[in-house]
């Protein structure tokens, strides 16, 4: 993981063309920095030559917005701010959350994509890995380190985060580190009680249709 000091220094580095070497040192460095699969540096430089790393990061924000518009139709930036999104996710079928929509808020830190987005539920929801009062979420993709191979990397994006959270509602629980210990105990010891309560909360607080 790149440190804050390193990021500050490289954010002012201007990309300079290095023709004739698709597998150049710069290509390897950028791929490693952004935690991406290796890409052709010549083609990348042709599109980004003369830009600082900070400009590339800003451009990524625009690219992500376009992807969100295409794949997350119920999400939109708040006040046109591409670092602040709100939107709705559906409860997965065959889950206590089915037939309801739940609102999420996503904020991108200044160090994004080197740091994961801050995501929380605005809709109250009964789930072992969500704090009922604040909507805080425990999900590996929102962490920058840990035992799981699914922790955040700069190659991740908002769409993948949202897909992970939907899967979490579908039964991918992390019972070992719950944020709602009561819900976790119910799930382990009296699953039918947990499912009944989760469904009751979904019907009370969830929406039948997204409020756009």
C-alpha positions as CSV (number, residue, x, y, z in Angstrom):
1,X,0.0,0.0,0.0
2,X,1.3,3.4,-1.0
3,X,1.9,5.8,2.0
4,X,0.3,9.2,2.2
5,X,3.7,10.8,1.8
6,X,4.5,8.8,-1.3
7,X,1.1,9.7,-2.8
8,X,1.7,13.4,-2.1
9,X,5.0,13.3,-4.0
10,X,3.9,11.2,-7.0
11,X,0.6,13.2,-7.4
12,X,2.7,16.0,-8.9
13,X,4.7,13.8,-11.2
14,X,3.9,14.4,-14.9
15,X,3.7,11.4,-17.2
16,X,6.3,11.6,-19.9
17,X,6.1,9.5,-23.1
18,X,8.4,6.6,-23.4
19,X,7.8,5.4,-26.9
20,X,8.7,1.9,-28.1
21,X,8.4,0.2,-24.8
22,X,4.9,-1.1,-24.1
23,X,6.4,-3.0,-21.1
24,X,8.2,0.0,-19.7
25,X,9.3,0.6,-16.2
26,X,6.6,3.3,-15.9
27,X,3.9,0.9,-17.0
28,X,5.0,-1.5,-14.3
29,X,5.2,1.2,-11.7
30,X,1.7,2.5,-12.5
31,X,0.2,-0.9,-12.5
32,X,1.8,-1.7,-9.2
33,X,0.8,1.7,-7.7
34,X,-2.8,1.3,-8.8
35,X,-2.9,-2.4,-8.0
36,X,-4.0,-3.3,-11.5
37,X,-3.1,-6.0,-13.9
38,X,-0.2,-4.9,-16.2
39,X,-1.3,-2.7,-19.1
40,X,0.4,-1.4,-22.2
41,X,2.2,1.7,-21.2
42,X,2.5,3.2,-24.7
43,X,-1.2,3.2,-25.2
44,X,-1.8,4.5,-21.7
45,X,0.7,7.3,-22.1
46,X,-0.8,8.3,-25.5
47,X,-4.0,9.0,-23.7
48,X,-2.6,10.5,-20.5
49,X,0.7,12.2,-21.5
50,X,1.3,15.5,-19.8
51,X,-1.1,14.7,-16.9
52,X,-0.2,14.5,-13.2
53,X,-1.2,11.4,-11.2
54,X,-3.8,13.6,-9.5
55,X,-5.4,14.5,-12.8
56,X,-5.5,10.8,-13.7
57,X,-7.3,10.1,-10.3
58,X,-9.7,12.9,-11.1
59,X,-10.4,11.4,-14.5
60,X,-11.0,8.1,-12.8
61,X,-13.8,9.7,-10.9
62,X,-15.5,10.8,-14.1
63,X,-15.0,7.3,-15.5
64,X,-16.6,5.8,-12.4
65,X,-19.5,8.2,-12.7
66,X,-20.2,6.9,-16.2
67,X,-20.0,3.3,-15.0
68,X,-22.4,4.0,-12.1
69,X,-24.8,5.7,-14.5
70,X,-24.8,2.6,-16.7
71,X,-24.8,-0.2,-14.0
72,X,-26.4,1.4,-10.9
73,X,-29.5,3.1,-12.3
74,X,-30.8,4.1,-8.8
75,X,-27.6,5.9,-7.8
76,X,-26.7,9.6,-8.4
77,X,-24.2,12.1,-7.1
78,X,-25.5,14.4,-4.4
79,X,-25.5,18.0,-5.7
80,X,-23.3,17.0,-8.7
81,X,-20.5,16.0,-6.3
82,X,-18.7,13.0,-7.8
83,X,-17.3,12.2,-4.3
84,X,-20.7,11.9,-2.7
85,X,-23.4,9.4,-3.9
86,X,-26.8,8.2,-2.7
87,X,-28.8,5.4,-4.1
88,X,-31.0,2.4,-3.6
89,X,-30.2,-1.3,-3.7
90,X,-32.8,-4.1,-3.9
91,X,-33.1,-6.8,-1.3
92,X,-32.1,-10.1,-2.9
93,X,-34.8,-12.7,-3.6
94,X,-35.0,-15.6,-1.2
95,X,-33.8,-13.3,1.6
96,X,-35.7,-11.5,4.5
97,X,-35.0,-8.3,2.6
98,X,-36.8,-9.3,-0.7
99,X,-39.3,-6.9,-2.4
100,X,-37.8,-3.9,-0.7
101,X,-35.2,-1.2,-1.5
102,X,-32.7,0.2,0.9
103,X,-30.8,3.5,0.6
104,X,-27.0,3.7,0.7
105,X,-24.7,6.8,1.1
106,X,-21.2,6.6,-0.4
107,X,-18.5,9.2,0.3
108,X,-15.1,9.1,-1.4
109,X,-12.2,10.2,0.8
110,X,-9.5,12.5,-0.5
111,X,-7.1,9.6,-0.8
112,X,-9.5,7.6,-3.0
113,X,-8.8,5.1,-4.7
114,X,-5.9,4.5,-2.3
115,X,-8.4,4.4,0.5
116,X,-11.8,2.6,0.4
117,X,-15.0,4.6,0.1
118,X,-17.1,5.3,3.2
119,X,-20.4,3.5,2.8
120,X,-23.4,3.4,5.2
121,X,-27.1,2.5,5.1
122,X,-29.5,5.4,5.5
123,X,-32.4,2.9,5.7
124,X,-32.5,1.1,9.1
125,X,-31.9,-2.6,8.6
126,X,-31.6,-5.7,10.8
127,X,-28.4,-7.5,9.8
128,X,-25.4,-9.0,11.7
129,X,-22.9,-6.8,9.9
130,X,-24.8,-3.5,9.9
131,X,-25.1,-1.1,12.9
132,X,-28.9,-0.3,13.2
133,X,-28.4,3.2,14.6
134,X,-25.7,4.5,12.2
135,X,-25.9,2.2,9.2
136,X,-22.2,1.4,9.5
137,X,-21.2,-1.7,7.4
138,X,-18.6,-4.4,8.1
139,X,-17.6,-5.8,4.8
140,X,-14.1,-6.9,3.7
141,X,-14.1,-4.8,0.5
142,X,-14.4,-1.7,2.7
143,X,-11.1,-2.6,4.5
144,X,-7.6,-2.0,3.3
145,X,-6.1,-4.9,5.2
146,X,-7.1,-8.2,6.7
147,X,-7.1,-11.9,6.2
148,X,-9.6,-11.9,3.4
149,X,-8.4,-11.7,-0.2
150,X,-11.4,-9.5,-0.9
151,X,-10.2,-6.4,0.9
152,X,-10.1,-3.0,-0.9
153,X,-7.5,-2.3,-3.5
154,X,-7.2,0.8,-5.8
155,X,-8.3,-1.5,-8.6
156,X,-11.7,-1.9,-6.9
157,X,-14.6,0.5,-7.7
158,X,-17.9,1.7,-6.4
159,X,-19.9,-0.8,-8.5
160,X,-18.0,-3.7,-7.0
161,X,-18.6,-2.4,-3.5
162,X,-22.3,-2.1,-4.1
163,X,-22.5,-5.6,-5.6
164,X,-20.7,-7.0,-2.4
165,X,-23.2,-5.3,-0.2
166,X,-26.1,-6.7,-2.1
167,X,-24.5,-10.2,-1.7
168,X,-24.1,-9.5,2.0
169,X,-27.9,-9.0,2.3
170,X,-28.3,-12.3,0.4
171,X,-26.7,-14.3,3.2
172,X,-22.9,-13.7,2.9
173,X,-22.6,-12.9,6.6
174,X,-19.4,-12.3,8.6
175,X,-20.5,-13.8,11.9
176,X,-17.0,-13.7,13.3
177,X,-17.0,-9.8,13.5
178,X,-20.6,-8.6,13.8
179,X,-21.6,-5.0,14.3
180,X,-25.0,-6.1,15.5
181,X,-24.2,-8.8,18.0
182,X,-27.9,-9.4,18.9
183,X,-28.7,-10.2,15.2
184,X,-25.6,-12.4,15.0
185,X,-26.7,-14.4,18.1
186,X,-30.2,-14.7,16.6
187,X,-28.8,-16.0,13.3
188,X,-26.6,-18.6,15.0
189,X,-29.1,-19.8,17.7
190,X,-32.6,-19.0,16.4
191,X,-32.4,-18.4,12.6
192,X,-36.2,-18.2,12.2
193,X,-36.4,-15.4,14.8
194,X,-33.6,-13.5,13.0
195,X,-35.3,-13.9,9.6
196,X,-38.7,-12.8,11.1
197,X,-37.2,-9.7,12.6
198,X,-35.1,-8.8,9.5
199,X,-38.3,-9.1,7.4
200,X,-40.3,-7.0,9.8
201,X,-37.6,-4.2,9.7
202,X,-37.5,-4.5,5.9
203,X,-41.2,-4.1,5.6
204,X,-41.3,-1.2,8.0
205,X,-38.3,0.8,6.8
206,X,-37.6,-0.4,3.3
207,X,-39.3,1.0,0.3
208,X,-41.4,-0.9,-2.3
209,X,-39.9,1.4,-5.0
210,X,-36.8,3.6,-4.9
211,X,-37.4,7.3,-4.1
212,X,-35.5,9.0,-6.9
